[in-house]
């Protein structure tokens, strides 16, 4: 399996990710992008300091001046690129992957994402073909360090109003990078707060830093119930995703959070466009339009979403995965900004998260389910043929078929021979009936 993926470079250390590779990624980054000023950050993994040093050396050897912002979240690295006018940025991180992994997330000016199609693939080719013949510049460029946290805090505080600071919070930082940074922002504004797993530890001694996996969020759910907290907040390893638990200990899906954030942003920007992950409940579109916004579906994946946001000047976008993107944040995602806006909404309405979400839970969803198939494209084609002339068919991302009282989306996995299914109906019985039929069809087609 290649380490050069759709949205980043990621693999195991030292089998796939080495200091030599990091150095060549720095060299290739400059060769392909032409960037001469680059911000570099890293997460808390054991291998990250060494990889970061090698990366900076490769950038310097290629003539790029480096701003080393140290151990920060991915949103903070992206903020540094946009805020300080750098021509590119690289975060050394494997996000939510286990401790044996590491990798690199790349962006261009203003934090614009670099995907496989827009640069990572070219860097892969450059490393294979050009790196063996690379000659360093005659005079190596330099690097400087800067603590960008004060600037980041000032930006976050300019975006929010927190009228109710008495809310009781529990925050799980999963031993990631948010413990010594983002958590402090919350602690500054909320005195009744309890932190879990705040110490950065690349070995993840308590649980993996992926809040979408139910077992990883269970300690937070238990603690919210035990302390009778108003809200639980969970960050992933590099802080670009966030998940929420209500006072009843229930995890709230990302599409419901998108709907709530839309309320906040549309109050500030009446009539603006809001993008929502095409796997989201129909309630999200209805909620956006109810508050005067323009609702538009978007395909899954941060590079597609950020591009679509810029093209349409959308004020907000949200994914089921817990990524939330803001126009005010240079069209970039930020877990902490999403958390602060949810807290703002709780304060202004005087309602709990469960009370705000309850009216939105008017449809019945299957949740994402995976099906192993041989030929993904062939199966997608056979499923589409089975629904030809029956519902409204879309190819925005995989295959979507919409009916008046139910819909489904079928997408290919980027990394495994799987098709991912999301289905929703107006009643639980209809949802279960249609899901069973679709499973049978997939079994026959596969």
One Martini backbone bead per residue (centre of mass of N, CA, C, O) as a GRO file, in nm:
protein
  446
    1UNK     BB    1   0.094   0.037   0.025
    2UNK     BB    2   0.082   0.354  -0.021
    3UNK     BB    3   0.189   0.665   0.135
    4UNK     BB    4   0.058   0.816  -0.109
    5UNK     BB    5  -0.222   0.993  -0.068
    6UNK     BB    6  -0.499   1.179  -0.121
    7UNK     BB    7  -0.420   1.389   0.151
    8UNK     BB    8  -0.145   1.232   0.227
    9UNK     BB    9   0.134   1.120   0.423
   10UNK     BB   10   0.144   0.764   0.529
   11UNK     BB   11   0.308   0.561   0.795
   12UNK     BB   12   0.544   0.362   0.916
   13UNK     BB   13   0.776   0.341   1.193
   14UNK     BB   14   1.059   0.284   0.987
   15UNK     BB   15   0.956   0.133   0.730
   16UNK     BB   16   0.832   0.406   0.568
   17UNK     BB   17   0.919   0.630   0.776
   18UNK     BB   18   1.189   0.862   0.734
   19UNK     BB   19   1.429   1.098   0.743
   20UNK     BB   20   1.498   1.077   0.443
   21UNK     BB   21   1.213   1.121   0.343
   22UNK     BB   22   1.165   1.395   0.478
   23UNK     BB   23   1.386   1.541   0.323
   24UNK     BB   24   1.263   1.480   0.037
   25UNK     BB   25   0.996   1.624   0.086
   26UNK     BB   26   1.117   1.903   0.114
   27UNK     BB   27   1.249   1.912  -0.165
   28UNK     BB   28   0.990   1.842  -0.332
   29UNK     BB   29   0.813   2.074  -0.241
   30UNK     BB   30   0.981   2.298  -0.372
   31UNK     BB   31   0.997   2.187  -0.662
   32UNK     BB   32   0.678   2.184  -0.707
   33UNK     BB   33   0.575   2.470  -0.565
   34UNK     BB   34   0.805   2.707  -0.507
   35UNK     BB   35   0.845   2.749  -0.219
   36UNK     BB   36   1.015   2.999   0.016
   37UNK     BB   37   0.788   2.983   0.244
   38UNK     BB   38   0.771   2.771   0.544
   39UNK     BB   39   0.563   2.597   0.754
   40UNK     BB   40   0.635   2.403   1.060
   41UNK     BB   41   0.490   2.116   1.212
   42UNK     BB   42   0.395   1.908   1.507
   43UNK     BB   43   0.346   1.640   1.685
   44UNK     BB   44   0.367   1.393   1.970
   45UNK     BB   45   0.537   1.198   1.845
   46UNK     BB   46   0.828   1.035   1.880
   47UNK     BB   47   0.919   1.091   1.564
   48UNK     BB   48   0.869   1.402   1.502
   49UNK     BB   49   1.133   1.561   1.562
   50UNK     BB   50   1.318   1.416   1.355
   51UNK     BB   51   1.140   1.461   1.104
   52UNK     BB   52   1.133   1.770   1.121
   53UNK     BB   53   1.437   1.822   1.091
   54UNK     BB   54   1.464   1.685   0.813
   55UNK     BB   55   1.259   1.858   0.664
   56UNK     BB   56   1.397   2.133   0.710
   57UNK     BB   57   1.658   2.060   0.568
   58UNK     BB   58   1.528   2.015   0.286
   59UNK     BB   59   1.415   2.300   0.257
   60UNK     BB   60   1.680   2.460   0.291
   61UNK     BB   61   1.842   2.320   0.055
   62UNK     BB   62   1.609   2.452  -0.151
   63UNK     BB   63   1.559   2.770  -0.036
   64UNK     BB   64   1.378   2.758   0.225
   65UNK     BB   65   1.214   2.932   0.454
   66UNK     BB   66   1.160   2.858   0.806
   67UNK     BB   67   0.874   2.815   1.017
   68UNK     BB   68   0.895   2.701   1.347
   69UNK     BB   69   0.607   2.599   1.556
   70UNK     BB   70   0.611   2.318   1.651
   71UNK     BB   71   0.385   2.197   1.876
   72UNK     BB   72   0.087   2.143   1.693
   73UNK     BB   73  -0.186   2.178   1.537
   74UNK     BB   74  -0.309   2.173   1.228
   75UNK     BB   75  -0.473   2.440   1.247
   76UNK     BB   76  -0.227   2.607   1.342
   77UNK     BB   77  -0.053   2.570   1.094
   78UNK     BB   78  -0.255   2.689   0.892
   79UNK     BB   79  -0.273   2.963   1.031
   80UNK     BB   80   0.023   3.044   0.990
   81UNK     BB   81   0.016   3.053   0.685
   82UNK     BB   82  -0.212   3.268   0.662
   83UNK     BB   83  -0.121   3.490   0.873
   84UNK     BB   84   0.207   3.500   0.756
   85UNK     BB   85   0.229   3.449   0.438
   86UNK     BB   86   0.285   3.170   0.343
   87UNK     BB   87   0.354   2.937   0.073
   88UNK     BB   88   0.363   2.705   0.300
   89UNK     BB   89   0.286   2.371   0.457
   90UNK     BB   90   0.394   2.136   0.727
   91UNK     BB   91   0.267   1.846   0.891
   92UNK     BB   92   0.371   1.631   1.144
   93UNK     BB   93   0.147   1.354   1.090
   94UNK     BB   94  -0.115   1.084   1.176
   95UNK     BB   95  -0.329   1.180   1.351
   96UNK     BB   96  -0.532   0.895   1.447
   97UNK     BB   97  -0.317   0.708   1.441
   98UNK     BB   98  -0.116   0.508   1.560
   99UNK     BB   99   0.205   0.532   1.701
  100UNK     BB  100   0.356   0.385   1.447
  101UNK     BB  101   0.278   0.643   1.304
  102UNK     BB  102   0.338   0.871   1.024
  103UNK     BB  103   0.352   1.213   0.867
  104UNK     BB  104   0.205   1.439   0.602
  105UNK     BB  105   0.075   1.769   0.577
  106UNK     BB  106  -0.026   1.970   0.298
  107UNK     BB  107   0.025   2.321   0.197
  108UNK     BB  108  -0.045   2.625   0.078
  109UNK     BB  109  -0.146   2.907   0.034
  110UNK     BB  110  -0.376   2.987   0.278
  111UNK     BB  111  -0.403   2.660   0.330
  112UNK     BB  112  -0.414   2.510   0.078
  113UNK     BB  113  -0.463   2.210  -0.027
  114UNK     BB  114  -0.262   1.910  -0.079
  115UNK     BB  115  -0.298   1.663  -0.299
  116UNK     BB  116  -0.241   1.419  -0.512
  117UNK     BB  117  -0.344   1.592  -0.767
  118UNK     BB  118  -0.183   1.879  -0.647
  119UNK     BB  119   0.128   1.721  -0.552
  120UNK     BB  120   0.190   1.445  -0.419
  121UNK     BB  121   0.238   1.287  -0.682
  122UNK     BB  122   0.482   1.465  -0.772
  123UNK     BB  123   0.657   1.409  -0.525
  124UNK     BB  124   0.680   1.109  -0.566
  125UNK     BB  125   0.821   1.129  -0.841
  126UNK     BB  126   1.061   1.302  -0.753
  127UNK     BB  127   1.181   1.103  -0.545
  128UNK     BB  128   1.229   0.876  -0.752
  129UNK     BB  129   1.385   1.056  -0.990
  130UNK     BB  130   1.547   1.316  -0.839
  131UNK     BB  131   1.677   1.273  -0.556
  132UNK     BB  132   1.950   1.123  -0.642
  133UNK     BB  133   2.032   1.423  -0.798
  134UNK     BB  134   2.047   1.613  -0.571
  135UNK     BB  135   2.139   1.965  -0.521
  136UNK     BB  136   2.227   2.181  -0.315
  137UNK     BB  137   2.237   2.479  -0.233
  138UNK     BB  138   2.495   2.686  -0.183
  139UNK     BB  139   2.289   2.840   0.014
  140UNK     BB  140   2.141   2.787   0.292
  141UNK     BB  141   1.867   2.824   0.440
  142UNK     BB  142   1.666   2.923   0.703
  143UNK     BB  143   1.546   2.932   1.052
  144UNK     BB  144   1.257   2.981   1.264
  145UNK     BB  145   1.092   3.065   1.569
  146UNK     BB  146   0.737   3.039   1.693
  147UNK     BB  147   0.479   3.147   1.903
  148UNK     BB  148   0.133   3.123   1.793
  149UNK     BB  149  -0.079   3.111   2.021
  150UNK     BB  150  -0.164   3.407   2.078
  151UNK     BB  151  -0.280   3.453   1.792
  152UNK     BB  152  -0.488   3.224   1.802
  153UNK     BB  153  -0.651   3.321   2.043
  154UNK     BB  154  -0.730   3.596   1.929
  155UNK     BB  155  -0.889   3.481   1.695
  156UNK     BB  156  -1.096   3.309   1.848
  157UNK     BB  157  -1.209   3.550   2.026
  158UNK     BB  158  -1.316   3.708   1.764
  159UNK     BB  159  -1.549   3.467   1.695
  160UNK     BB  160  -1.679   3.487   1.994
  161UNK     BB  161  -1.955   3.416   2.229
  162UNK     BB  162  -1.973   3.367   2.601
  163UNK     BB  163  -2.245   3.393   2.808
  164UNK     BB  164  -2.195   3.086   2.936
  165UNK     BB  165  -1.946   3.002   3.189
  166UNK     BB  166  -2.101   2.760   3.371
  167UNK     BB  167  -2.041   2.530   3.222
  168UNK     BB  168  -2.001   2.180   3.223
  169UNK     BB  169  -1.688   2.020   3.143
  170UNK     BB  170  -1.557   1.761   2.922
  171UNK     BB  171  -1.213   1.686   2.807
  172UNK     BB  172  -1.075   1.493   2.534
  173UNK     BB  173  -0.726   1.470   2.415
  174UNK     BB  174  -0.585   1.181   2.368
  175UNK     BB  175  -0.275   1.260   2.391
  176UNK     BB  176  -0.251   1.508   2.225
  177UNK     BB  177  -0.206   1.846   2.114
  178UNK     BB  178  -0.454   1.988   2.284
  179UNK     BB  179  -0.370   1.998   2.584
  180UNK     BB  180  -0.147   2.256   2.569
  181UNK     BB  181  -0.373   2.437   2.408
  182UNK     BB  182  -0.687   2.419   2.350
  183UNK     BB  183  -0.761   2.366   2.645
  184UNK     BB  184  -0.675   2.651   2.749
  185UNK     BB  185  -0.906   2.803   2.616
  186UNK     BB  186  -1.131   2.669   2.779
  187UNK     BB  187  -1.014   2.723   3.065
  188UNK     BB  188  -1.029   3.034   3.046
  189UNK     BB  189  -1.369   3.031   3.011
  190UNK     BB  190  -1.389   2.758   3.200
  191UNK     BB  191  -1.394   2.656   3.532
  192UNK     BB  192  -1.595   2.401   3.480
  193UNK     BB  193  -1.336   2.181   3.418
  194UNK     BB  194  -1.238   1.864   3.261
  195UNK     BB  195  -0.954   1.674   3.199
  196UNK     BB  196  -0.847   1.430   2.952
  197UNK     BB  197  -0.563   1.330   2.843
  198UNK     BB  198  -0.342   1.586   2.824
  199UNK     BB  199  -0.087   1.435   2.778
  200UNK     BB  200   0.145   1.409   2.557
  201UNK     BB  201   0.130   1.081   2.372
  202UNK     BB  202   0.241   0.876   2.111
  203UNK     BB  203   0.125   0.596   2.254
  204UNK     BB  204  -0.159   0.597   2.358
  205UNK     BB  205  -0.245   0.478   2.667
  206UNK     BB  206  -0.577   0.493   2.655
  207UNK     BB  207  -0.644   0.582   2.346
  208UNK     BB  208  -0.729   0.639   2.054
  209UNK     BB  209  -0.739   0.943   1.838
  210UNK     BB  210  -1.061   0.843   1.760
  211UNK     BB  211  -1.391   0.965   1.801
  212UNK     BB  212  -1.552   0.761   1.595
  213UNK     BB  213  -1.486   0.540   1.792
  214UNK     BB  214  -1.671   0.421   2.042
  215UNK     BB  215  -1.443   0.318   2.244
  216UNK     BB  216  -1.294   0.604   2.260
  217UNK     BB  217  -1.558   0.765   2.392
  218UNK     BB  218  -1.644   0.622   2.657
  219UNK     BB  219  -1.487   0.773   2.883
  220UNK     BB  220  -1.642   1.036   2.835
  221UNK     BB  221  -1.928   0.937   2.882
  222UNK     BB  222  -1.881   0.841   3.173
  223UNK     BB  223  -1.789   1.120   3.285
  224UNK     BB  224  -2.037   1.286   3.223
  225UNK     BB  225  -2.226   1.117   3.403
  226UNK     BB  226  -2.065   1.126   3.674
  227UNK     BB  227  -2.059   1.468   3.669
  228UNK     BB  228  -2.297   1.610   3.526
  229UNK     BB  229  -2.245   1.725   3.257
  230UNK     BB  230  -2.319   1.930   2.976
  231UNK     BB  231  -2.038   1.851   2.820
  232UNK     BB  232  -1.862   1.674   2.563
  233UNK     BB  233  -1.514   1.673   2.442
  234UNK     BB  234  -1.345   1.550   2.137
  235UNK     BB  235  -1.024   1.495   2.019
  236UNK     BB  236  -0.792   1.447   1.806
  237UNK     BB  237  -0.457   1.419   1.761
  238UNK     BB  238  -0.445   1.708   1.562
  239UNK     BB  239  -0.725   1.892   1.602
  240UNK     BB  240  -0.936   1.878   1.334
  241UNK     BB  241  -1.125   1.712   1.522
  242UNK     BB  242  -1.470   1.680   1.655
  243UNK     BB  243  -1.661   1.572   1.943
  244UNK     BB  244  -1.991   1.498   2.096
  245UNK     BB  245  -2.144   1.499   2.430
  246UNK     BB  246  -2.409   1.471   2.608
  247UNK     BB  247  -2.561   1.463   2.924
  248UNK     BB  248  -2.650   1.150   2.844
  249UNK     BB  249  -2.392   1.021   2.679
  250UNK     BB  250  -2.437   1.108   2.380
  251UNK     BB  251  -2.348   1.084   2.063
  252UNK     BB  252  -2.299   1.330   1.813
  253UNK     BB  253  -2.340   1.383   1.503
  254UNK     BB  254  -2.192   1.575   1.257
  255UNK     BB  255  -2.454   1.677   1.112
  256UNK     BB  256  -2.583   1.811   1.361
  257UNK     BB  257  -2.356   2.016   1.401
  258UNK     BB  258  -2.385   2.159   1.134
  259UNK     BB  259  -2.670   2.268   1.190
  260UNK     BB  260  -2.588   2.438   1.439
  261UNK     BB  261  -2.364   2.612   1.310
  262UNK     BB  262  -2.549   2.744   1.102
  263UNK     BB  263  -2.703   2.921   1.297
  264UNK     BB  264  -2.464   3.097   1.380
  265UNK     BB  265  -2.364   3.192   1.094
  266UNK     BB  266  -2.649   3.304   0.988
  267UNK     BB  267  -2.667   3.534   1.188
  268UNK     BB  268  -2.403   3.679   1.069
  269UNK     BB  269  -2.479   3.552   0.757
  270UNK     BB  270  -2.717   3.623   0.577
  271UNK     BB  271  -2.773   3.399   0.307
  272UNK     BB  272  -2.565   3.198   0.316
  273UNK     BB  273  -2.353   2.943   0.244
  274UNK     BB  274  -2.388   2.581   0.306
  275UNK     BB  275  -2.203   2.295   0.352
  276UNK     BB  276  -2.282   1.937   0.303
  277UNK     BB  277  -2.251   1.627   0.351
  278UNK     BB  278  -2.403   1.379   0.153
  279UNK     BB  279  -2.453   1.192   0.428
  280UNK     BB  280  -2.657   1.368   0.537
  281UNK     BB  281  -2.922   1.468   0.670
  282UNK     BB  282  -3.207   1.632   0.568
  283UNK     BB  283  -3.213   1.820   0.818
  284UNK     BB  284  -2.983   2.007   0.735
  285UNK     BB  285  -3.109   2.148   0.497
  286UNK     BB  286  -3.361   2.246   0.648
  287UNK     BB  287  -3.207   2.418   0.859
  288UNK     BB  288  -3.063   2.612   0.672
  289UNK     BB  289  -3.326   2.721   0.536
  290UNK     BB  290  -3.472   2.813   0.795
  291UNK     BB  291  -3.211   3.028   0.839
  292UNK     BB  292  -3.159   3.150   0.529
  293UNK     BB  293  -2.994   2.951   0.371
  294UNK     BB  294  -2.766   2.793   0.147
  295UNK     BB  295  -2.791   2.464   0.038
  296UNK     BB  296  -2.504   2.235  -0.018
  297UNK     BB  297  -2.368   1.977  -0.149
  298UNK     BB  298  -2.082   1.762  -0.069
  299UNK     BB  299  -1.807   1.607  -0.095
  300UNK     BB  300  -1.576   1.404   0.024
  301UNK     BB  301  -1.319   1.598   0.139
  302UNK     BB  302  -1.116   1.863   0.205
  303UNK     BB  303  -1.025   1.960  -0.079
  304UNK     BB  304  -1.310   1.986  -0.202
  305UNK     BB  305  -1.438   2.170   0.010
  306UNK     BB  306  -1.242   2.413   0.002
  307UNK     BB  307  -1.288   2.475  -0.294
  308UNK     BB  308  -1.598   2.514  -0.284
  309UNK     BB  309  -1.598   2.741  -0.079
  310UNK     BB  310  -1.435   2.947  -0.243
  311UNK     BB  311  -1.616   2.955  -0.499
  312UNK     BB  312  -1.886   3.032  -0.293
  313UNK     BB  313  -1.836   3.166  -0.015
  314UNK     BB  314  -1.869   2.986   0.216
  315UNK     BB  315  -1.921   2.987   0.569
  316UNK     BB  316  -1.975   2.663   0.577
  317UNK     BB  317  -1.859   2.326   0.672
  318UNK     BB  318  -1.959   1.966   0.698
  319UNK     BB  319  -1.868   1.652   0.851
  320UNK     BB  320  -1.910   1.340   0.982
  321UNK     BB  321  -1.599   1.326   1.088
  322UNK     BB  322  -1.554   1.633   1.235
  323UNK     BB  323  -1.531   1.843   1.014
  324UNK     BB  324  -1.489   2.209   1.033
  325UNK     BB  325  -1.559   2.492   0.824
  326UNK     BB  326  -1.429   2.840   0.783
  327UNK     BB  327  -1.420   3.143   0.644
  328UNK     BB  328  -1.282   3.296   0.890
  329UNK     BB  329  -1.051   3.045   0.852
  330UNK     BB  330  -0.967   3.032   0.548
  331UNK     BB  331  -1.136   2.763   0.487
  332UNK     BB  332  -1.078   2.608   0.754
  333UNK     BB  333  -1.025   2.376   0.992
  334UNK     BB  334  -1.168   2.355   1.345
  335UNK     BB  335  -1.220   2.218   1.646
  336UNK     BB  336  -1.222   2.461   1.849
  337UNK     BB  337  -1.421   2.645   1.697
  338UNK     BB  338  -1.657   2.452   1.705
  339UNK     BB  339  -1.675   2.429   2.012
  340UNK     BB  340  -1.722   2.733   2.073
  341UNK     BB  341  -1.988   2.754   1.906
  342UNK     BB  342  -2.149   2.551   2.067
  343UNK     BB  343  -2.122   2.706   2.335
  344UNK     BB  344  -2.262   2.959   2.236
  345UNK     BB  345  -2.538   2.827   2.180
  346UNK     BB  346  -2.592   2.727   2.466
  347UNK     BB  347  -2.588   3.014   2.589
  348UNK     BB  348  -2.807   3.168   2.413
  349UNK     BB  349  -3.044   2.942   2.460
  350UNK     BB  350  -3.029   2.755   2.732
  351UNK     BB  351  -2.952   2.481   2.603
  352UNK     BB  352  -2.900   2.168   2.541
  353UNK     BB  353  -2.781   1.956   2.315
  354UNK     BB  354  -3.024   1.758   2.322
  355UNK     BB  355  -3.239   1.983   2.269
  356UNK     BB  356  -3.127   2.081   1.990
  357UNK     BB  357  -3.130   1.792   1.842
  358UNK     BB  358  -3.410   1.654   1.865
  359UNK     BB  359  -3.561   1.801   1.616
  360UNK     BB  360  -3.349   1.667   1.400
  361UNK     BB  361  -3.447   1.360   1.471
  362UNK     BB  362  -3.667   1.284   1.205
  363UNK     BB  363  -3.480   1.065   1.105
  364UNK     BB  364  -3.354   0.744   0.975
  365UNK     BB  365  -3.037   0.593   1.027
  366UNK     BB  366  -2.777   0.362   0.951
  367UNK     BB  367  -2.517   0.438   0.904
  368UNK     BB  368  -2.205   0.343   0.836
  369UNK     BB  369  -2.152   0.083   0.593
  370UNK     BB  370  -1.963  -0.210   0.509
  371UNK     BB  371  -1.862  -0.360   0.182
  372UNK     BB  372  -1.723  -0.635   0.043
  373UNK     BB  373  -1.566  -0.618  -0.280
  374UNK     BB  374  -1.426  -0.664  -0.581
  375UNK     BB  375  -1.574  -0.463  -0.800
  376UNK     BB  376  -1.668  -0.155  -0.751
  377UNK     BB  377  -1.762  -0.043  -1.028
  378UNK     BB  378  -1.947  -0.280  -1.105
  379UNK     BB  379  -2.138  -0.258  -0.866
  380UNK     BB  380  -2.229   0.032  -0.907
  381UNK     BB  381  -2.353  -0.019  -1.189
  382UNK     BB  382  -2.565  -0.235  -1.098
  383UNK     BB  383  -2.713  -0.060  -0.894
  384UNK     BB  384  -2.795   0.166  -1.086
  385UNK     BB  385  -2.962  -0.009  -1.279
  386UNK     BB  386  -3.174  -0.096  -1.057
  387UNK     BB  387  -3.259   0.239  -1.030
  388UNK     BB  388  -3.353   0.301  -1.296
  389UNK     BB  389  -3.620   0.532  -1.309
  390UNK     BB  390  -3.688   0.584  -0.985
  391UNK     BB  391  -3.470   0.791  -0.903
  392UNK     BB  392  -3.246   1.033  -0.804
  393UNK     BB  393  -2.941   1.065  -0.969
  394UNK     BB  394  -2.599   1.076  -0.836
  395UNK     BB  395  -2.221   1.165  -0.884
  396UNK     BB  396  -2.068   1.338  -0.671
  397UNK     BB  397  -2.031   1.065  -0.471
  398UNK     BB  398  -2.070   0.821  -0.631
  399UNK     BB  399  -2.390   0.689  -0.530
  400UNK     BB  400  -2.705   0.855  -0.556
  401UNK     BB  401  -3.046   0.797  -0.421
  402UNK     BB  402  -3.361   0.970  -0.453
  403UNK     BB  403  -3.646   0.990  -0.253
  404UNK     BB  404  -3.908   1.102  -0.082
  405UNK     BB  405  -3.858   0.874   0.183
  406UNK     BB  406  -3.560   0.809   0.064
  407UNK     BB  407  -3.195   0.731   0.086
  408UNK     BB  408  -2.870   0.682  -0.086
  409UNK     BB  409  -2.513   0.605  -0.038
  410UNK     BB  410  -2.236   0.500  -0.260
  411UNK     BB  411  -1.892   0.434  -0.170
  412UNK     BB  412  -1.562   0.441  -0.210
  413UNK     BB  413  -1.280   0.336  -0.090
  414UNK     BB  414  -0.942   0.453  -0.081
  415UNK     BB  415  -0.803   0.172   0.079
  416UNK     BB  416  -1.041  -0.038   0.020
  417UNK     BB  417  -1.257  -0.317  -0.081
  418UNK     BB  418  -1.502  -0.092  -0.042
  419UNK     BB  419  -1.841  -0.015   0.043
  420UNK     BB  420  -2.024   0.273   0.139
  421UNK     BB  421  -2.317   0.306   0.348
  422UNK     BB  422  -2.595   0.540   0.329
  423UNK     BB  423  -2.918   0.558   0.506
  424UNK     BB  424  -3.256   0.708   0.473
  425UNK     BB  425  -3.569   0.747   0.661
  426UNK     BB  426  -3.886   0.837   0.785
  427UNK     BB  427  -3.862   0.545   0.898
  428UNK     BB  428  -3.742   0.271   1.048
  429UNK     BB  429  -3.879   0.058   0.875
  430UNK     BB  430  -3.787   0.172   0.601
  431UNK     BB  431  -3.486   0.167   0.650
  432UNK     BB  432  -3.462  -0.142   0.704
  433UNK     BB  433  -3.585  -0.238   0.440
  434UNK     BB  434  -3.385  -0.092   0.241
  435UNK     BB  435  -3.123  -0.205   0.356
  436UNK     BB  436  -3.184  -0.503   0.303
  437UNK     BB  437  -3.212  -0.471  -0.005
  438UNK     BB  438  -2.930  -0.354  -0.057
  439UNK     BB  439  -2.768  -0.590   0.057
  440UNK     BB  440  -2.874  -0.798  -0.145
  441UNK     BB  441  -2.775  -0.651  -0.397
  442UNK     BB  442  -2.472  -0.652  -0.320
  443UNK     BB  443  -2.444  -0.957  -0.303
  444UNK     BB  444  -2.517  -1.009  -0.601
  445UNK     BB  445  -2.308  -0.803  -0.733
  446UNK     BB  446  -2.038  -0.919  -0.577
   0.00000   0.00000   0.00000
